[in-house]
Amino acid sequence: MQNIHRPFLTCLAFAALFSFLFHGTGIGLNLLLFEVLVIGALFALRRIPLRPNTLLTVGGTLLTAVLMVLYGSTLSLVVNLISVVFAVGTLLAPELKGLHHSATVAGAHLFAAQRNFLRAVPVFKRDGTGLHLTPRGVLSITLVPLIILLFTSLYSASNPYFNEGAEAVYTWLGGFDMSLLSVFLLGLVLSSFLLLFTRNEPLLAWARQRVDALFPSGRSGDADHERAVRSEAVIGVVLLGCLNGLLLLLNALDIHYVWFNFKFEGQYLKSFVHQGTWMLIVSIILGALLVLYYFRGDLNFHSRNRTIKVLSYLWLAQNAVLVVSVVIRNYHYIHHYALAYKRIGVAFFLLATLVGLVLLMMKVRHQRSHHFLVRWNMVSLYAIVLLMALFDWDTLIARYNMAQRGKAFVELDYLTSLSDKTLPYLVVSTLQLEKLDAHNAQILGGPKRYTRQLYMTPTTFAKYVHERSEAFLAEYPVRSWKEWNAADARAYELLSELRVP
């Protein structure tokens, strides 16, 4: 078989592998196996330079695949998909430094790869040497049936009546599995995306023009331009000086009332945190826009820019103090109302905000471009989501919240929304649940405020956990090895030991 057929056959082989690993099952060990084999094939098929972004994104892909095997969490899966997009972009164009450029390249490649695959589809052709395979030919022989089957799959997924009719037709044709075809076609699209190589030269040329350094416009000798820059600097000094004064007053109030004199008296703290968070978001966005506006051009190189630079540093530093205030608000919320995903999300958002403020200061100090800011913010955001994925948050939330009963308000309704792997940590005695419920009512100021319509009763919670545990114990043994993950296996072991009645 000629080498020219290799891309086509490779994609077919990996589409078949994808179908074997993912058809009719969940996601777990199969994700790691598929991605390890794909990455191995990529390094075997073409020479790939190991640059920092390549190591970061390919490493992130493998790390999140391993985390999927350990935790089986939706977060690990989402971050893995993000990592795959970044990794494909960096493998296609290792010379690009910005992850946002890599993602753009990957997006364009998704469509280009399908076109390349179709061009590689071999058809039979007869000539003087007989019947043989050629890399190009009448693609409609293969393409038309695939398109028809693809749209049949889409319509079947969207309409149960159409699906019923389609299944009947396929059964009549010989018991063909419609879902298997859908998985195979998805595997074919993904395999082409992951394994084929394309180069979008216009897009790459545009990306290469983006640089981190900022350069003067070359109009330093123009008197009118110099006056305009000085005038802009004076206005900026006045504006940033006034804004610094307002933010100083706000931060002083937060330090006094939030940092050192906060008193919890059973009040709901949701608005307490959300108001601070939204205020922070608006302040950061407006502050960043102001700094970016004033330091967009020649003011960066002006001899009299020291005052506005100092005021910009103070403004960004005071926004960092505002971040700390929201951190403390979120701490009080978690301390009195236990853990939840949004509270954890706020913590990581604040971390990203602090990093963004530091990068903005670096942009001003070292005369960097907007590209520098976007590039490093993308790297920091990606690193932060990888950090988030390192933890099994469902289990941590369940264990922490149950450990805090009698100390904090623990919402039973929220705990029932967590995944099955948390069930062993939700099995507690009726007496403990009643104590938890009584403490919840005490925190909110007694039974009058603790409205039963708003919160699940201990009896309902215990019944719900029992029913879910029974269903999990019955369902888990029939799972495929392909979807295995350590967290669910551990939950099954613990529930079996507990012998839930």
Helices and strands as residue ranges (DSSP letters): G 3-5, H 6-22, H 29-45, H 52-71, H 74-92, H 99-120, E 123-127, E 130-134, H 140-158, H 160-172, H 178-195, H 201-208, H 223-254, I 255-260, H 270-294, G 298-301, H 306-337, H 341-365, H 370-389, H 393-403, H 412-415, G 420-422, H 423-426, H 430-443, H 458-475, G 476-478, G 481-483, H 486-498
